[in-house]
Amino acid sequence: YEELKKVQWPNKDQTIRLTLYVIGVSFTVGLIVAGIDYIFSEGLSLALVK
């Protein structure tokens, strides 16, 4: 409990900014992973058909 008094908590503006940053990075990583998944699935489909 004593350690929580020493923590410097973010203010409202910092919390909102960091939350939006996390959402943006998560969305970007999701798009990248979805793109890689699509490329691999299409490549595998082409490899198995031929």
N, C-alpha and C positions, 0 to 999 in steps of 0.2 A: 504493500500500500504506500509506503514512503517513497518508493521509486516513482510512482505515478505523479507525485507532486513535483518531481524534477523534470518531467517530460514537457517539452515545449510543443504544445498542440498547435496545429495550423489554424489560422483564422478562416472566416467564411470565404473570402476571396481565394485564398490558397486552396481550400478544399474544393471549391467549384472548378478552379483551373486544373488542378491535378486530376479530378474526376473526369473532366472532359478529355484530358490527355490520355488517361487510361482507356476510355471508351474509343478514342480515335486510334490508338495503337492496336487495341484488340480488333477493331474493325479492319484495319489494314492487314494485320497478320491473318485474319480470317479470309480475306480476299486472296492473299498470297497462297495460303494453304489450299483454298478451293481451286485456284488456278493450277497449282501443281497437281492436285488430284485429277482435275479434268484432263490435263496433258497426259498423265500416266494412264488414265483409263482409256483415253482415245488411242494412245500408242499401243496399249495392250490389246485392245480390240482389233486394231489393224494387224498386229503381229499374229494374233490367233486366227484371223480370217484367212490370211494368205498362207 
